[in-house]
Amino acid sequence: MAKFRKKKSGGQQAINTASLPDIVFMLLFFFMVSTTMKEVDLNVVVKPAQATELVKLEKKELVTFIYVGVPAKKYQSLYGSEPRIQLNDQFSTVADIQSYIAQSRDNMTEANQAKMIVSIKADKECPMGIITDIKQALRKAAALKLNYSAAEMVRDR
């Protein structure tokens, strides 16, 4: 003889998790698109010169930056208040520029190496002698495409 068992009421139904991967990937995609990566922490204070005829660089991956300015307040006890050169995240000298350019070229694809642009972000109060020394070092490193970063001049009307 068969027994009929009464179904036990076993709590709540399980939550449908079929759409959970879609939600996770949508959030991941959102954060990947909206987040920017900061490449270099500035150790020098750069107040760029102002200019009227500016051209925005299209391909940022082709640009290698050299920063020139007075060290930030927290570094002035170590490095003084004279303008210094910053390559990547560290203070450097003019002699280090050639190896920095060579390393930057090695990190690029072979097709982009010939298109490399060096951008000098210098403080507007920086002495021209430092800029001239940097340009001489760039010539020795065969980095002949040079760009000076500037801020757009505000015109009075």
C-alpha positions in Angstrom: 0.0 0.0 0.0 1.3 3.3 -1.0 1.7 6.1 1.5 0.8 9.6 0.6 3.2 12.1 2.2 2.3 15.6 2.8 4.7 18.0 1.3 6.6 19.9 3.9 6.6 23.6 3.4 10.4 24.1 2.9 10.9 27.8 3.4 11.2 30.3 0.6 12.0 29.7 -3.1 15.6 30.1 -4.3 16.5 33.4 -5.9 17.0 33.3 -9.6 20.7 34.2 -10.2 20.6 33.8 -14.0 21.1 37.6 -14.6 23.8 38.0 -12.0 26.8 37.6 -14.4 25.2 40.2 -16.7 25.0 42.7 -13.8 28.6 41.9 -12.7 30.0 42.5 -16.2 27.9 45.6 -16.7 29.4 47.1 -13.4 32.9 46.0 -14.4 32.5 47.6 -17.8 31.2 50.8 -16.2 34.1 51.1 -13.8 36.7 50.3 -16.6 35.2 53.1 -18.8 34.8 55.8 -16.1 38.1 55.3 -14.2 41.2 57.1 -15.3 44.7 55.9 -14.4 47.1 58.5 -13.2 50.5 57.8 -14.8 52.8 60.2 -13.0 52.7 61.9 -9.7 54.1 65.4 -10.1 57.0 66.2 -7.8 57.5 69.6 -9.3 55.2 72.6 -9.5 54.4 73.4 -13.1 52.5 76.6 -14.0 52.5 76.4 -17.8 52.9 79.4 -20.0 49.9 80.7 -21.8 49.4 80.6 -25.6 46.8 81.4 -28.1 47.4 78.9 -31.0 47.2 75.5 -29.4 46.9 72.1 -31.0 45.7 69.1 -29.0 47.7 66.0 -29.4 45.7 63.1 -30.8 47.6 60.0 -29.8 48.7 60.2 -26.2 50.5 56.9 -26.4 53.1 58.5 -28.7 53.9 61.3 -26.2 56.7 61.1 -23.6 56.7 63.8 -21.0 59.5 65.7 -19.3 58.5 67.9 -16.4 60.6 71.0 -15.3 59.8 73.1 -12.3 60.5 74.0 -8.7 60.2 71.0 -6.4 57.0 70.7 -4.5 57.0 72.0 -0.9 57.5 68.5 0.6 60.7 68.0 -1.5 62.2 71.5 -1.1 64.1 70.5 2.1 65.9 67.7 0.1 66.3 69.3 -3.4 66.1 73.0 -2.7 64.1 75.6 -4.5 65.9 75.6 -7.9 64.0 74.2 -10.9 64.5 70.5 -11.4 63.8 67.9 -14.1 61.3 65.1 -13.4 61.3 62.0 -15.5 58.5 59.6 -14.6 58.1 59.8 -10.8 61.6 60.8 -9.9 64.0 63.7 -10.0 66.7 63.4 -12.7 69.5 65.2 -14.4 70.1 66.2 -18.0 72.4 63.2 -18.3 69.5 60.8 -17.6 67.4 62.0 -20.5 69.0 59.9 -23.2 68.4 56.6 -21.3 64.9 57.8 -20.4 64.1 58.3 -24.1 65.7 55.0 -25.1 63.5 53.2 -22.4 60.4 55.0 -23.6 61.1 54.0 -27.2 61.6 50.3 -26.1 58.1 50.4 -24.5 56.5 51.5 -27.8 55.7 49.3 -30.8 58.2 49.4 -33.6 55.8 51.3 -35.9 55.3 54.0 -33.2 58.9 54.5 -32.3 59.5 56.8 -35.3 56.4 58.8 -34.4 57.4 59.4 -30.8 56.9 63.0 -29.5 58.6 64.4 -26.5 56.5 67.0 -24.6 58.2 69.4 -22.2 55.9 70.6 -19.5 57.9 73.5 -18.0 57.1 76.1 -15.4 56.7 79.5 -17.0 59.3 80.9 -14.6 61.9 78.2 -15.5 65.2 79.5 -16.8 65.8 78.9 -20.5 69.2 77.4 -19.8 67.6 74.2 -18.4 65.3 73.9 -21.5 68.3 74.4 -23.8 70.2 71.6 -22.0 67.2 69.3 -22.3 66.9 70.1 -26.0 70.6 69.3 -26.5 70.2 65.9 -24.7 67.1 65.2 -26.8 69.1 65.8 -30.0 71.8 63.4 -28.8 69.0 60.8 -28.2 67.6 61.4 -31.7 64.3 62.6 -30.3 63.6 65.4 -32.7 59.9 65.8 -32.5 59.4 68.2 -29.7 56.3 69.8 -28.2 55.9 72.5 -25.5 52.9 72.1 -23.3 51.0 75.4 -22.6 47.6 76.5 -21.2 45.1 78.3 -23.3 45.2 82.1 -22.9 42.0 83.7 -21.6 41.1 86.6 -23.8 39.3 89.6 -22.5 36.4 90.8 -24.7 
